[in-house]
Amino acid sequence: MQHSSIFDVTIDFSRSHLIFPTMMAILLCILGLAILATRWRGIAASLRSDGHWPSGIDQPRFFGTLVLILVYFLAMPVVGGLFPNRGFGFLLCSAPFMFALSVLYMHGRDTRKLGIAFLSALIATTLIWYLMASVFNLTLP
């Protein structure tokens, strides 16, 4: 009989790419519940006021964010399928997604702000991609 310890790790490569998205989904749910728990009165008042959902919503940014998220999640497996098991789907979809989201929420767009948004999207996603793939040895889509 083989003796195992808590330090023995077995990796199922057919499912290992699901670890990070699952962790992020759990974290986002916890944060969402924390927001609801601490701000429920304001949320309820916003939903009840003047018949619009919610009152004072910035519709272009709200719906633009939803569209960007949808495109991001639909594109990532397609792009990742072109370069299997390398994480390029994450890298090649996350950088444009972060840049587009930054531009969507940017006030007073100018060359400097656009350059900062571009560099931040490129550097952040490349760093995350490198850390996940090389340091933590996790596969990304």
Buried (B, 14 or more C-beta within 10 A) or exposed (E): EEEEEEEEEEEEEEEBBBBBBEEEEEEEEEEEEEEEEEEEEEEEEBEEEEEEEBEEEEEEEEEBBEEBEEBBEEBBEEBBEEEEEBBBBBBBBBBBBBBBBBBBEEEEEEEEBBEEBBEBBBEEBEEBBEEBBEEEEBBBB
